[in-house]
Amino acid sequence: MSKECLNPGGAAPALPLSHAVRANGFVFISGQLPVTASGEVPETFEGQLRQVFANLEAALEAAGSSLRKVVKTTVFLKDLNRFAELNEVYGEFFESEPPARSAYEVARLPKDALVEIEAIAVG
């Protein structure tokens, strides 16, 4: 098995994980939180969701992939009642041939985020 750990901007994460791992033609992106480069978390759900997608794009690009190559996502929501809001914004990023997806309500996310998304893409 060929495996390569990658991180956007070359900086190692503060936790024992890689933001992206390329292995056997696939790219596995760790759960991305809505944290900006300055460490801020947007206040609104939509703002957080858009930041998550910006972070996903950065991790995918660092791994030589892109959102259009995503084949599976897993979405973690603090409140599943926001499912319709999720679908509205999510659809903007995956307009055609959206990836397979699972979505779960979770009790708590790091930084008290409202959403986190992980992804698998072809590399």
Chimera marker file (.cmm) of the C-alpha trace (Angstrom):
<marker_set name="trace">
<marker id="1" x="0.000" y="0.000" z="0.000" r="1" g="1" b="0" radius="0.5"/>
<marker id="2" x="1.212" y="3.461" z="-0.886" r="1" g="1" b="0" radius="0.5"/>
<marker id="3" x="0.282" y="6.160" z="1.653" r="1" g="1" b="0" radius="0.5"/>
<marker id="4" x="1.144" y="9.860" z="1.809" r="1" g="1" b="0" radius="0.5"/>
<marker id="5" x="0.029" y="12.274" z="4.547" r="1" g="1" b="0" radius="0.5"/>
<marker id="6" x="-0.618" y="15.846" z="3.418" r="1" g="1" b="0" radius="0.5"/>
<marker id="7" x="-1.584" y="19.070" z="5.145" r="1" g="1" b="0" radius="0.5"/>
<marker id="8" x="-2.715" y="22.359" z="3.568" r="1" g="1" b="0" radius="0.5"/>
<marker id="9" x="0.034" y="24.959" z="3.738" r="1" g="1" b="0" radius="0.5"/>
<marker id="10" x="2.522" y="22.316" z="4.862" r="1" g="1" b="0" radius="0.5"/>
<marker id="11" x="1.812" y="22.966" z="8.547" r="1" g="1" b="0" radius="0.5"/>
<marker id="12" x="1.360" y="19.927" z="10.738" r="1" g="1" b="0" radius="0.5"/>
<marker id="13" x="-1.936" y="19.880" z="12.652" r="1" g="1" b="0" radius="0.5"/>
<marker id="14" x="-1.907" y="20.333" z="16.421" r="1" g="1" b="0" radius="0.5"/>
<marker id="15" x="-3.583" y="16.938" z="16.808" r="1" g="1" b="0" radius="0.5"/>
<marker id="16" x="-2.240" y="13.467" z="15.949" r="1" g="1" b="0" radius="0.5"/>
<marker id="17" x="-3.873" y="13.322" z="12.508" r="1" g="1" b="0" radius="0.5"/>
<marker id="18" x="-3.363" y="14.382" z="8.913" r="1" g="1" b="0" radius="0.5"/>
<marker id="19" x="-5.801" y="16.697" z="7.169" r="1" g="1" b="0" radius="0.5"/>
<marker id="20" x="-5.482" y="14.565" z="4.041" r="1" g="1" b="0" radius="0.5"/>
<marker id="21" x="-4.074" y="11.137" z="3.248" r="1" g="1" b="0" radius="0.5"/>
<marker id="22" x="-3.553" y="9.924" z="-0.297" r="1" g="1" b="0" radius="0.5"/>
<marker id="23" x="-3.589" y="6.131" z="-0.578" r="1" g="1" b="0" radius="0.5"/>
<marker id="24" x="-4.094" y="3.767" z="-3.522" r="1" g="1" b="0" radius="0.5"/>
<marker id="25" x="-5.702" y="6.357" z="-5.780" r="1" g="1" b="0" radius="0.5"/>
<marker id="26" x="-8.002" y="7.820" z="-3.133" r="1" g="1" b="0" radius="0.5"/>
<marker id="27" x="-7.802" y="10.916" z="-0.958" r="1" g="1" b="0" radius="0.5"/>
<marker id="28" x="-9.207" y="10.730" z="2.569" r="1" g="1" b="0" radius="0.5"/>
<marker id="29" x="-9.953" y="14.109" z="4.160" r="1" g="1" b="0" radius="0.5"/>
<marker id="30" x="-10.276" y="14.313" z="7.938" r="1" g="1" b="0" radius="0.5"/>
<marker id="31" x="-13.342" y="16.011" z="9.344" r="1" g="1" b="0" radius="0.5"/>
<marker id="32" x="-13.105" y="19.705" z="8.558" r="1" g="1" b="0" radius="0.5"/>
<marker id="33" x="-14.383" y="22.215" z="11.088" r="1" g="1" b="0" radius="0.5"/>
<marker id="34" x="-15.516" y="25.761" z="10.284" r="1" g="1" b="0" radius="0.5"/>
<marker id="35" x="-12.320" y="27.366" z="11.554" r="1" g="1" b="0" radius="0.5"/>
<marker id="36" x="-10.807" y="30.258" z="9.597" r="1" g="1" b="0" radius="0.5"/>
<marker id="37" x="-7.070" y="30.789" z="9.094" r="1" g="1" b="0" radius="0.5"/>
<marker id="38" x="-7.146" y="33.208" z="12.037" r="1" g="1" b="0" radius="0.5"/>
<marker id="39" x="-8.778" y="30.586" z="14.278" r="1" g="1" b="0" radius="0.5"/>
<marker id="40" x="-12.240" y="32.128" z="14.251" r="1" g="1" b="0" radius="0.5"/>
<marker id="41" x="-15.516" y="30.205" z="13.895" r="1" g="1" b="0" radius="0.5"/>
<marker id="42" x="-18.322" y="31.992" z="12.004" r="1" g="1" b="0" radius="0.5"/>
<marker id="43" x="-21.423" y="32.605" z="14.115" r="1" g="1" b="0" radius="0.5"/>
<marker id="44" x="-24.128" y="31.460" z="11.674" r="1" g="1" b="0" radius="0.5"/>
<marker id="45" x="-24.795" y="27.937" z="10.465" r="1" g="1" b="0" radius="0.5"/>
<marker id="46" x="-24.495" y="29.028" z="6.825" r="1" g="1" b="0" radius="0.5"/>
<marker id="47" x="-21.219" y="30.824" z="7.547" r="1" g="1" b="0" radius="0.5"/>
<marker id="48" x="-19.858" y="27.743" z="9.288" r="1" g="1" b="0" radius="0.5"/>
<marker id="49" x="-20.932" y="25.474" z="6.444" r="1" g="1" b="0" radius="0.5"/>
<marker id="50" x="-19.292" y="27.697" z="3.832" r="1" g="1" b="0" radius="0.5"/>
<marker id="51" x="-16.074" y="27.772" z="5.899" r="1" g="1" b="0" radius="0.5"/>
<marker id="52" x="-16.118" y="23.976" z="6.138" r="1" g="1" b="0" radius="0.5"/>
<marker id="53" x="-16.297" y="23.807" z="2.339" r="1" g="1" b="0" radius="0.5"/>
<marker id="54" x="-13.418" y="26.294" z="2.020" r="1" g="1" b="0" radius="0.5"/>
<marker id="55" x="-11.363" y="24.077" z="4.344" r="1" g="1" b="0" radius="0.5"/>
<marker id="56" x="-12.363" y="20.943" z="2.431" r="1" g="1" b="0" radius="0.5"/>
<marker id="57" x="-11.288" y="22.569" z="-0.841" r="1" g="1" b="0" radius="0.5"/>
<marker id="58" x="-7.909" y="23.522" z="0.643" r="1" g="1" b="0" radius="0.5"/>
<marker id="59" x="-7.289" y="19.999" z="1.969" r="1" g="1" b="0" radius="0.5"/>
<marker id="60" x="-8.359" y="18.413" z="-1.332" r="1" g="1" b="0" radius="0.5"/>
<marker id="61" x="-6.131" y="20.759" z="-3.354" r="1" g="1" b="0" radius="0.5"/>
<marker id="62" x="-3.165" y="19.987" z="-1.076" r="1" g="1" b="0" radius="0.5"/>
<marker id="63" x="-3.759" y="16.326" z="-1.917" r="1" g="1" b="0" radius="0.5"/>
<marker id="64" x="-4.041" y="16.972" z="-5.675" r="1" g="1" b="0" radius="0.5"/>
<marker id="65" x="-7.797" y="16.493" z="-5.822" r="1" g="1" b="0" radius="0.5"/>
<marker id="66" x="-10.890" y="18.715" z="-5.834" r="1" g="1" b="0" radius="0.5"/>
<marker id="67" x="-14.522" y="18.888" z="-4.743" r="1" g="1" b="0" radius="0.5"/>
<marker id="68" x="-15.665" y="17.562" z="-8.121" r="1" g="1" b="0" radius="0.5"/>
<marker id="69" x="-13.684" y="14.364" z="-7.449" r="1" g="1" b="0" radius="0.5"/>
<marker id="70" x="-15.377" y="13.690" z="-4.086" r="1" g="1" b="0" radius="0.5"/>
<marker id="71" x="-17.177" y="10.338" z="-4.055" r="1" g="1" b="0" radius="0.5"/>
<marker id="72" x="-18.379" y="10.228" z="-0.418" r="1" g="1" b="0" radius="0.5"/>
<marker id="73" x="-18.940" y="12.686" z="2.409" r="1" g="1" b="0" radius="0.5"/>
<marker id="74" x="-19.937" y="12.259" z="6.009" r="1" g="1" b="0" radius="0.5"/>
<marker id="75" x="-21.647" y="15.232" z="7.628" r="1" g="1" b="0" radius="0.5"/>
<marker id="76" x="-21.843" y="15.708" z="11.379" r="1" g="1" b="0" radius="0.5"/>
<marker id="77" x="-24.510" y="18.173" z="12.534" r="1" g="1" b="0" radius="0.5"/>
<marker id="78" x="-25.116" y="19.484" z="16.015" r="1" g="1" b="0" radius="0.5"/>
<marker id="79" x="-28.821" y="19.823" z="15.106" r="1" g="1" b="0" radius="0.5"/>
<marker id="80" x="-30.406" y="17.596" z="12.459" r="1" g="1" b="0" radius="0.5"/>
<marker id="81" x="-33.226" y="20.144" z="12.188" r="1" g="1" b="0" radius="0.5"/>
<marker id="82" x="-30.764" y="22.108" z="10.013" r="1" g="1" b="0" radius="0.5"/>
<marker id="83" x="-30.849" y="19.357" z="7.376" r="1" g="1" b="0" radius="0.5"/>
<marker id="84" x="-32.774" y="21.513" z="4.865" r="1" g="1" b="0" radius="0.5"/>
<marker id="85" x="-30.276" y="24.385" z="5.331" r="1" g="1" b="0" radius="0.5"/>
<marker id="86" x="-27.445" y="21.891" z="4.845" r="1" g="1" b="0" radius="0.5"/>
<marker id="87" x="-28.953" y="20.661" z="1.580" r="1" g="1" b="0" radius="0.5"/>
<marker id="88" x="-29.392" y="24.177" z="0.234" r="1" g="1" b="0" radius="0.5"/>
<marker id="89" x="-25.730" y="25.165" z="0.664" r="1" g="1" b="0" radius="0.5"/>
<marker id="90" x="-24.367" y="21.664" z="0.011" r="1" g="1" b="0" radius="0.5"/>
<marker id="91" x="-26.116" y="21.663" z="-3.371" r="1" g="1" b="0" radius="0.5"/>
<marker id="92" x="-24.203" y="24.788" z="-4.402" r="1" g="1" b="0" radius="0.5"/>
<marker id="93" x="-20.922" y="22.899" z="-4.045" r="1" g="1" b="0" radius="0.5"/>
<marker id="94" x="-22.153" y="19.646" z="-5.625" r="1" g="1" b="0" radius="0.5"/>
<marker id="95" x="-24.501" y="20.815" z="-8.391" r="1" g="1" b="0" radius="0.5"/>
<marker id="96" x="-24.143" y="17.789" z="-10.646" r="1" g="1" b="0" radius="0.5"/>
<marker id="97" x="-23.268" y="14.205" z="-9.798" r="1" g="1" b="0" radius="0.5"/>
<marker id="98" x="-23.203" y="14.772" z="-6.032" r="1" g="1" b="0" radius="0.5"/>
<marker id="99" x="-21.240" y="12.273" z="-3.961" r="1" g="1" b="0" radius="0.5"/>
<marker id="100" x="-22.747" y="9.616" z="-1.737" r="1" g="1" b="0" radius="0.5"/>
<marker id="101" x="-23.434" y="11.105" z="1.692" r="1" g="1" b="0" radius="0.5"/>
<marker id="102" x="-24.248" y="10.196" z="5.267" r="1" g="1" b="0" radius="0.5"/>
<marker id="103" x="-25.420" y="12.752" z="7.820" r="1" g="1" b="0" radius="0.5"/>
<marker id="104" x="-25.567" y="12.330" z="11.582" r="1" g="1" b="0" radius="0.5"/>
<marker id="105" x="-26.636" y="14.428" z="14.526" r="1" g="1" b="0" radius="0.5"/>
<marker id="106" x="-23.932" y="14.487" z="17.180" r="1" g="1" b="0" radius="0.5"/>
<marker id="107" x="-23.964" y="15.713" z="20.771" r="1" g="1" b="0" radius="0.5"/>
<marker id="108" x="-20.971" y="18.009" z="20.437" r="1" g="1" b="0" radius="0.5"/>
<marker id="109" x="-18.251" y="18.983" z="17.978" r="1" g="1" b="0" radius="0.5"/>
<marker id="110" x="-14.832" y="20.515" z="18.679" r="1" g="1" b="0" radius="0.5"/>
<marker id="111" x="-14.897" y="24.300" z="19.185" r="1" g="1" b="0" radius="0.5"/>
<marker id="112" x="-18.681" y="23.947" z="19.690" r="1" g="1" b="0" radius="0.5"/>
<marker id="113" x="-19.049" y="23.966" z="15.906" r="1" g="1" b="0" radius="0.5"/>
<marker id="114" x="-22.452" y="23.386" z="14.349" r="1" g="1" b="0" radius="0.5"/>
<marker id="115" x="-21.112" y="21.253" z="11.464" r="1" g="1" b="0" radius="0.5"/>
<marker id="116" x="-18.134" y="19.135" z="10.431" r="1" g="1" b="0" radius="0.5"/>
<marker id="117" x="-17.623" y="17.294" z="7.132" r="1" g="1" b="0" radius="0.5"/>
<marker id="118" x="-15.167" y="14.573" z="6.118" r="1" g="1" b="0" radius="0.5"/>
<marker id="119" x="-14.687" y="13.387" z="2.539" r="1" g="1" b="0" radius="0.5"/>
<marker id="120" x="-13.266" y="10.682" z="0.318" r="1" g="1" b="0" radius="0.5"/>
<marker id="121" x="-12.191" y="11.632" z="-3.206" r="1" g="1" b="0" radius="0.5"/>
<marker id="122" x="-10.313" y="10.120" z="-6.084" r="1" g="1" b="0" radius="0.5"/>
<marker id="123" x="-6.816" y="11.476" z="-6.363" r="1" g="1" b="0" radius="0.5"/>
<link id1="1" id2="2" r="1" g="1" b="0" radius="0.2"/>
<link id1="2" id2="3" r="1" g="1" b="0" radius="0.2"/>
<link id1="3" id2="4" r="1" g="1" b="0" radius="0.2"/>
<link id1="4" id2="5" r="1" g="1" b="0" radius="0.2"/>
<link id1="5" id2="6" r="1" g="1" b="0" radius="0.2"/>
<link id1="6" id2="7" r="1" g="1" b="0" radius="0.2"/>
<link id1="7" id2="8" r="1" g="1" b="0" radius="0.2"/>
<link id1="8" id2="9" r="1" g="1" b="0" radius="0.2"/>
<link id1="9" id2="10" r="1" g="1" b="0" radius="0.2"/>
<link id1="10" id2="11" r="1" g="1" b="0" radius="0.2"/>
<link id1="11" id2="12" r="1" g="1" b="0" radius="0.2"/>
<link id1="12" id2="13" r="1" g="1" b="0" radius="0.2"/>
<link id1="13" id2="14" r="1" g="1" b="0" radius="0.2"/>
<link id1="14" id2="15" r="1" g="1" b="0" radius="0.2"/>
<link id1="15" id2="16" r="1" g="1" b="0" radius="0.2"/>
<link id1="16" id2="17" r="1" g="1" b="0" radius="0.2"/>
<link id1="17" id2="18" r="1" g="1" b="0" radius="0.2"/>
<link id1="18" id2="19" r="1" g="1" b="0" radius="0.2"/>
<link id1="19" id2="20" r="1" g="1" b="0" radius="0.2"/>
<link id1="20" id2="21" r="1" g="1" b="0" radius="0.2"/>
<link id1="21" id2="22" r="1" g="1" b="0" radius="0.2"/>
<link id1="22" id2="23" r="1" g="1" b="0" radius="0.2"/>
<link id1="23" id2="24" r="1" g="1" b="0" radius="0.2"/>
<link id1="24" id2="25" r="1" g="1" b="0" radius="0.2"/>
<link id1="25" id2="26" r="1" g="1" b="0" radius="0.2"/>
<link id1="26" id2="27" r="1" g="1" b="0" radius="0.2"/>
<link id1="27" id2="28" r="1" g="1" b="0" radius="0.2"/>
<link id1="28" id2="29" r="1" g="1" b="0" radius="0.2"/>
<link id1="29" id2="30" r="1" g="1" b="0" radius="0.2"/>
<link id1="30" id2="31" r="1" g="1" b="0" radius="0.2"/>
<link id1="31" id2="32" r="1" g="1" b="0" radius="0.2"/>
<link id1="32" id2="33" r="1" g="1" b="0" radius="0.2"/>
<link id1="33" id2="34" r="1" g="1" b="0" radius="0.2"/>
<link id1="34" id2="35" r="1" g="1" b="0" radius="0.2"/>
<link id1="35" id2="36" r="1" g="1" b="0" radius="0.2"/>
<link id1="36" id2="37" r="1" g="1" b="0" radius="0.2"/>
<link id1="37" id2="38" r="1" g="1" b="0" radius="0.2"/>
<link id1="38" id2="39" r="1" g="1" b="0" radius="0.2"/>
<link id1="39" id2="40" r="1" g="1" b="0" radius="0.2"/>
<link id1="40" id2="41" r="1" g="1" b="0" radius="0.2"/>
<link id1="41" id2="42" r="1" g="1" b="0" radius="0.2"/>
<link id1="42" id2="43" r="1" g="1" b="0" radius="0.2"/>
<link id1="43" id2="44" r="1" g="1" b="0" radius="0.2"/>
<link id1="44" id2="45" r="1" g="1" b="0" radius="0.2"/>
<link id1="45" id2="46" r="1" g="1" b="0" radius="0.2"/>
<link id1="46" id2="47" r="1" g="1" b="0" radius="0.2"/>
<link id1="47" id2="48" r="1" g="1" b="0" radius="0.2"/>
<link id1="48" id2="49" r="1" g="1" b="0" radius="0.2"/>
<link id1="49" id2="50" r="1" g="1" b="0" radius="0.2"/>
<link id1="50" id2="51" r="1" g="1" b="0" radius="0.2"/>
<link id1="51" id2="52" r="1" g="1" b="0" radius="0.2"/>
<link id1="52" id2="53" r="1" g="1" b="0" radius="0.2"/>
<link id1="53" id2="54" r="1" g="1" b="0" radius="0.2"/>
<link id1="54" id2="55" r="1" g="1" b="0" radius="0.2"/>
<link id1="55" id2="56" r="1" g="1" b="0" radius="0.2"/>
<link id1="56" id2="57" r="1" g="1" b="0" radius="0.2"/>
<link id1="57" id2="58" r="1" g="1" b="0" radius="0.2"/>
<link id1="58" id2="59" r="1" g="1" b="0" radius="0.2"/>
<link id1="59" id2="60" r="1" g="1" b="0" radius="0.2"/>
<link id1="60" id2="61" r="1" g="1" b="0" radius="0.2"/>
<link id1="61" id2="62" r="1" g="1" b="0" radius="0.2"/>
<link id1="62" id2="63" r="1" g="1" b="0" radius="0.2"/>
<link id1="63" id2="64" r="1" g="1" b="0" radius="0.2"/>
<link id1="64" id2="65" r="1" g="1" b="0" radius="0.2"/>
<link id1="65" id2="66" r="1" g="1" b="0" radius="0.2"/>
<link id1="66" id2="67" r="1" g="1" b="0" radius="0.2"/>
<link id1="67" id2="68" r="1" g="1" b="0" radius="0.2"/>
<link id1="68" id2="69" r="1" g="1" b="0" radius="0.2"/>
<link id1="69" id2="70" r="1" g="1" b="0" radius="0.2"/>
<link id1="70" id2="71" r="1" g="1" b="0" radius="0.2"/>
<link id1="71" id2="72" r="1" g="1" b="0" radius="0.2"/>
<link id1="72" id2="73" r="1" g="1" b="0" radius="0.2"/>
<link id1="73" id2="74" r="1" g="1" b="0" radius="0.2"/>
<link id1="74" id2="75" r="1" g="1" b="0" radius="0.2"/>
<link id1="75" id2="76" r="1" g="1" b="0" radius="0.2"/>
<link id1="76" id2="77" r="1" g="1" b="0" radius="0.2"/>
<link id1="77" id2="78" r="1" g="1" b="0" radius="0.2"/>
<link id1="78" id2="79" r="1" g="1" b="0" radius="0.2"/>
<link id1="79" id2="80" r="1" g="1" b="0" radius="0.2"/>
<link id1="80" id2="81" r="1" g="1" b="0" radius="0.2"/>
<link id1="81" id2="82" r="1" g="1" b="0" radius="0.2"/>
<link id1="82" id2="83" r="1" g="1" b="0" radius="0.2"/>
<link id1="83" id2="84" r="1" g="1" b="0" radius="0.2"/>
<link id1="84" id2="85" r="1" g="1" b="0" radius="0.2"/>
<link id1="85" id2="86" r="1" g="1" b="0" radius="0.2"/>
<link id1="86" id2="87" r="1" g="1" b="0" radius="0.2"/>
<link id1="87" id2="88" r="1" g="1" b="0" radius="0.2"/>
<link id1="88" id2="89" r="1" g="1" b="0" radius="0.2"/>
<link id1="89" id2="90" r="1" g="1" b="0" radius="0.2"/>
<link id1="90" id2="91" r="1" g="1" b="0" radius="0.2"/>
<link id1="91" id2="92" r="1" g="1" b="0" radius="0.2"/>
<link id1="92" id2="93" r="1" g="1" b="0" radius="0.2"/>
<link id1="93" id2="94" r="1" g="1" b="0" radius="0.2"/>
<link id1="94" id2="95" r="1" g="1" b="0" radius="0.2"/>
<link id1="95" id2="96" r="1" g="1" b="0" radius="0.2"/>
<link id1="96" id2="97" r="1" g="1" b="0" radius="0.2"/>
<link id1="97" id2="98" r="1" g="1" b="0" radius="0.2"/>
<link id1="98" id2="99" r="1" g="1" b="0" radius="0.2"/>
<link id1="99" id2="100" r="1" g="1" b="0" radius="0.2"/>
<link id1="100" id2="101" r="1" g="1" b="0" radius="0.2"/>
<link id1="101" id2="102" r="1" g="1" b="0" radius="0.2"/>
<link id1="102" id2="103" r="1" g="1" b="0" radius="0.2"/>
<link id1="103" id2="104" r="1" g="1" b="0" radius="0.2"/>
<link id1="104" id2="105" r="1" g="1" b="0" radius="0.2"/>
<link id1="105" id2="106" r="1" g="1" b="0" radius="0.2"/>
<link id1="106" id2="107" r="1" g="1" b="0" radius="0.2"/>
<link id1="107" id2="108" r="1" g="1" b="0" radius="0.2"/>
<link id1="108" id2="109" r="1" g="1" b="0" radius="0.2"/>
<link id1="109" id2="110" r="1" g="1" b="0" radius="0.2"/>
<link id1="110" id2="111" r="1" g="1" b="0" radius="0.2"/>
<link id1="111" id2="112" r="1" g="1" b="0" radius="0.2"/>
<link id1="112" id2="113" r="1" g="1" b="0" radius="0.2"/>
<link id1="113" id2="114" r="1" g="1" b="0" radius="0.2"/>
<link id1="114" id2="115" r="1" g="1" b="0" radius="0.2"/>
<link id1="115" id2="116" r="1" g="1" b="0" radius="0.2"/>
<link id1="116" id2="117" r="1" g="1" b="0" radius="0.2"/>
<link id1="117" id2="118" r="1" g="1" b="0" radius="0.2"/>
<link id1="118" id2="119" r="1" g="1" b="0" radius="0.2"/>
<link id1="119" id2="120" r="1" g="1" b="0" radius="0.2"/>
<link id1="120" id2="121" r="1" g="1" b="0" radius="0.2"/>
<link id1="121" id2="122" r="1" g="1" b="0" radius="0.2"/>
<link id1="122" id2="123" r="1" g="1" b="0" radius="0.2"/>
</marker_set>
